[in-house]
């Protein structure tokens, strides 16, 4: 299990379960856990949506990139924000820390999990729908994924078991 010695980077859509699965996975593997959205909120002293409202989408992306580039080895399981994949520089850095695990979720299940995007701090353009965001981001997640984990219709515990089995193989 040499991969367990490295950090594990969780990527995927908002609502795919990165934070929930990340905590459970970190416990199972006896690793630290870091949620980059919480790191940004703590560092900036504001909720994600407030930062997006003040700085705009591009401003938020720059802030997010700065925090991601500041991560070093030893973070453990890292749950990234869904928009991390917009920064090739940040993704290259994250992948240098460990493999990127793409938590895949079907669009219909995603829609049931994401009720109010404006409250969640999701980077979405005015007029953009969840369908459009999903179609825009899915190729980016695929590009950066070292390991793909299907989460649709699975409990967090089942997803963690799937990841553990892959890492042990």
Secondary structure as UniProt FT lines:
FT   HELIX           2..5
FT   STRAND          8..11
FT   TURN            14..15
FT   HELIX           18..29
FT   STRAND          33..35
FT   HELIX           36..44
FT   HELIX           48..69
FT   TURN            73..74
FT   STRAND          77..79
FT   TURN            82..83
FT   HELIX           84..86
FT   HELIX           88..97
FT   STRAND          100..104
FT   HELIX           107..113
FT   HELIX           117..120
FT   TURN            126..127
FT   HELIX           130..144
FT   STRAND          147..150
FT   TURN            152..153
FT   HELIX           156..168
//
